[in-house]
Amino acid sequence: MQAAHNEAVVTGQFNITGMIEPWIKQYHYPVLNVMQYSEYYTILVNVSIHNTPEARWIPVTYTTQPDINFNTLVGRLLQPPVSYLQFGFNANYSADDWIIFNIQQIGYYRVNYDDKSWTRIARFLSSENYAEIHVLNRAQIIDDAFHFMMSGKINSSIFWELTSYLSQETDYVAWYPMLKVIERMSYIYPFPESQQFKIKEMVLSRLVPLLRKIGYKECHPDENNEECPKEENHLLKSLRQEAAKWACVFGDVDCRREANAKLRSHLLNLAIDYSLPWWRKWTFCHGLLTADNVTINKVYDLSLIHI
């Protein structure tokens, strides 16, 4: 890289080893702190870097709501010894518009916005235009917000406001950070019932609308059924499995009813088994939660055959 740079016709010189070395030696990622405010009809955005004991070169890329572009990397390089940048916006940029940094997560750093900026992003995500924000940034926003909530940097209400848009999201990539959050929250059972109820309610308010959209049905390749989608990508299948798993774990009645129906259907058609291996644990474990004695006895008899 250094040799190529030396041969290139560019203005200015810098040492690539010196640029990369701090990233190799340090364990922690930097945190970009964003503050937005108005002054003399201009929107100013201050960016400062924290959590980095040694100076690093950081690509600060961004896009704004009036000029959304998540494909062209516009920004500046935060280079030592500078740890602070200021961006000014006027004309068609208003104080109610959002600005998002780290386009498509090109940089290895988290971004923490001020409360009003988080709220602006949450408001846009909750609109029908949420997909205009790149899916990698939608995922990053949730992942960063959860991290900052757990470290006490932002209020929990901001995190829940940001994730409320997931009720209309069907992309596995955007959902992935929230699925890991739900997995972590599944350890809430030792806590008081009042805390359990609130968290379950928040989680299910995101999962249930998703399952209503994508359904519980994943068809066996040999199954000839009009309800079977002709083609589904594997990420959507993975999202369905995860959503169904956690909806049942968190006690959704419809989810457990679906599992029970699949279990009964499976037991009635053992000769022609269209159940998929990766759904069987969900079908049996959650289907038995609401099973009657007849179904329980059938499962028991089946288990004796396969012992």
ZIBELVEN-V342795 format. One record per residue. OMEGA is omega as a letter, one per 30 degrees, with the letter a starting at -180 (* if undefined). NEAR is the number of other C-alpha atoms within 12 Angstrom. Layout:
BEGIN
OMEGA | NEAR
OMEGA | NEAR
END
This chain:
BEGIN
a | 13
l | 15
l | 12
l | 11
a | 16
a | 15
a | 11
l | 12
a | 9
l | 10
l | 9
a | 9
l | 15
a | 18
a | 16
l | 18
l | 17
l | 19
a | 25
a | 20
l | 16
l | 23
a | 24
a | 15
a | 17
a | 16
a | 15
l | 18
l | 25
l | 30
l | 30
l | 36
a | 34
l | 33
a | 30
l | 32
a | 29
l | 20
l | 14
l | 11
l | 15
l | 19
l | 26
l | 24
l | 33
a | 26
l | 37
a | 28
l | 33
l | 24
l | 21
a | 25
l | 19
a | 26
l | 26
l | 36
a | 30
l | 37
a | 29
l | 40
a | 33
l | 36
a | 31
a | 35
a | 29
a | 20
a | 22
l | 25
a | 23
a | 29
l | 21
a | 16
l | 22
l | 23
a | 26
l | 22
l | 24
a | 25
a | 23
g | 21
a | 16
l | 19
a | 27
l | 24
l | 27
l | 24
l | 28
l | 24
l | 28
a | 20
a | 12
l | 15
a | 23
a | 24
l | 27
a | 23
l | 30
l | 37
a | 47
a | 48
l | 50
a | 42
a | 35
l | 30
a | 28
l | 23
l | 29
l | 27
l | 33
l | 37
l | 42
a | 42
l | 34
a | 28
a | 28
l | 23
l | 32
a | 39
l | 29
l | 27
a | 38
a | 35
l | 25
l | 30
a | 34
l | 25
l | 20
a | 15
a | 18
a | 29
l | 24
l | 25
a | 36
a | 29
l | 28
l | 29
l | 38
l | 41
a | 36
a | 35
l | 45
a | 39
l | 32
a | 38
l | 39
l | 35
a | 26
l | 28
a | 23
l | 18
l | 13
a | 15
l | 22
l | 28
a | 22
a | 22
l | 21
l | 33
a | 34
l | 32
l | 30
a | 39
a | 45
a | 34
a | 35
l | 43
l | 33
a | 27
l | 36
l | 32
a | 32
a | 29
l | 26
a | 34
a | 38
l | 31
a | 29
l | 41
l | 35
l | 23
l | 28
l | 30
l | 20
a | 17
l | 26
l | 23
a | 17
a | 21
l | 17
a | 11
a | 14
a | 12
a | 12
l | 13
l | 16
a | 21
a | 19
a | 18
l | 27
a | 28
a | 20
a | 30
a | 37
l | 35
l | 26
a | 35
a | 43
l | 34
l | 26
a | 33
l | 34
a | 24
a | 21
l | 28
l | 26
a | 36
l | 30
a | 32
l | 26
a | 21
a | 16
a | 14
l | 18
a | 12
a | 14
a | 9
a | 14
l | 18
a | 20
l | 15
l | 14
l | 17
a | 15
l | 14
l | 18
l | 29
l | 27
l | 25
l | 34
a | 37
a | 34
a | 29
l | 44
l | 42
a | 37
l | 34
l | 40
l | 36
a | 31
l | 34
l | 27
a | 31
a | 20
l | 26
a | 38
l | 30
l | 27
l | 32
l | 37
l | 30
l | 27
l | 35
a | 37
l | 29
l | 22
a | 26
l | 29
a | 19
a | 13
a | 15
l | 10
a | 14
l | 20
l | 26
a | 30
a | 23
a | 15
l | 19
a | 30
l | 23
l | 19
a | 34
a | 35
a | 36
a | 23
l | 33
a | 35
a | 30
a | 26
a | 28
l | 25
a | 17
l | 13
a | 16
l | 25
l | 22
l | 16
l | 23
l | 27
l | 17
l | 14
l | 17
l | 13
l | 10
a | 9
l | 8
* | 7
END
